[in-house]
């Protein structure tokens, strides 16, 4: 609240109404702040999706937010589902669904994705398969990037952020 408004505010029993309102607003704001340091980090892992290729987790859940690491078209047996962008994108989305499920989430809970494509000429194909998992009027926010190369020569990689509840 601006200082001029406080000084010209109405007083009741010698107390500025504006100052009381300001104090209540600050208290209300403080009560809504979440201490992120107090939230526990839960590592999400499932054998229904390929294991991480490096020092990262398939997903991390903090509170009601799930951060899904980039998924590529590997099967749980660590082999590519196929050599085409269609086959790999289908596997990427299957992997993502399994990781989300292990975290207690679904595609409906996804709020943000990033798609990385080795060849932007494949955008239409990837977009069609990706879009089939997010039908309706409220798809997640998204960025799509062309990548010079992806892990193990993958053709597509997609990560996601989901909010449960």
N, C-alpha and C positions, 0 to 999 in steps of 0.2 A: 504494500500500500504506500502511496506517495506521502512524504512528510507533510506537505501542505494540507492534504486531506485529513491527516491525523490531528494537526493543530487546530483545524476549523471544525472538527467533529463534535457532535453533540455529547454532552456529559450527563451521566446519570449517577447520582450520589458521589460526585467527584471523580468518577472513572470514565475515561474516554471510551465511547462505544466502539470507535474505530480501532483503538488499541486492543480491546478485548477480542474483536473480530479477527484482527491480525494474529494475535496469540493463538486463537482457536484454529485458524487456518494453518499456521505453522505446526501445531500439534497434530492436526489431521494429516498433513503431508508426511511428517515423520513416522506416523503409525503405518503408512502405506509403503514405506521404503523396505525392500527386502534385502537382508544381509546375505549377499551371494556367498560370502565366505562360510556361512553357516550351512549352506546347501551341500549335501553329500554328492560326490561324483561316483556314479555307478557305471562300471564297464559292462557293455552288452556284447555277448558273444554267442554265436549259434553255429552248430556244425551243418546247418541247412544252407549255409552260404560259405563261399571260400574263405579260408583263413587270411588274416592280414599278411601282406607281403613284406612288411617292415615294422618299425617300431611305432605302431598305431593300433587303435582298437577298431573293430567293425563299427561300433557306435559307442557314444558316451551319453548317459542320461544324467541330467542335473535338474532336480525338481521335476517339473512336468515337461521339460524340454529335452528332446532327443536329437543329437547331432550324429547323423549317419555319414561315415566316411565314404569317399568315392568308391563306387562299385564298378567293376569292369565285367566283361562277359565270360568270366571263368565259372565253371561248375564247382560244386563242393570238392570234387576230385582234383581240382586245380588244373583242369584242361579247358580250353576255349570251347564254348558251346557250338561254335562253327566259325567259318572264315568270312561270313558275310556280315554286314552291319545290321541286317535284320535279326539274324540269329544272336549276335552279341547283344543287341539292345534288348531283345526279349529276355535274355539271361540276366542282364543288368537289372531290369525291373523285377524279375523274379527274386534275385538276390536282395534287392532293396526291400521287397515285401517281407522276406524272411527275417531280415534284421529288424525292421519296424515291428513285426509280430513279436520277436524276442524281447523287444523293449516295451511291449504292451500298447503299441500304436498301430495305425493303419495308414493307407494312402490318404484317407480323409483328413488325417491329422497333420499332413505335410503343409508347411507354410512357405518354404523356400527351397529351390533346387538350383544347382549349377550343372549344366551339361557341357562336357568337353568332347569335341568331335575331331578326329584326325583329318577328316576331309569334309569341308563345309558343303560339298556337293551332296552329302548324305543327310543334310539337315531335314529335308521333307520326310524322309523315311523314319529317321529317329524321332522327329516331332510327332508323327502319326502313332508310333508305338508308345511313346511317352504319354501322349494325350489320352490314349485309351485307358490309362490308369487313373486319370483325373477328369472323368466326365462331369458334366454339369456346369453351373454358372460360376463356381468359386474355385478355380484352379489356383495352385500356389504361385507366388512370385517366382521369377526364374531369370537366369542369365545363361546365355549359350556362347561358348567360346570355341574358336578353332585352335587346336593344339598341334604343334609341330610333331610331337610324338607323345604317346601315352604308355603307361607301364606294360611291359612284355609285348609291346606292339599292338595293344588293344585298339579297336576302332572307335570306341565310345567309353566315356566314364561319366557317371552321374553321382552327385552327393545330394544330401537332403537335410533339412531341419524340420522337425515335427514338434508340435505342441499338443500335449494330451489334455483333454478336458475342456 
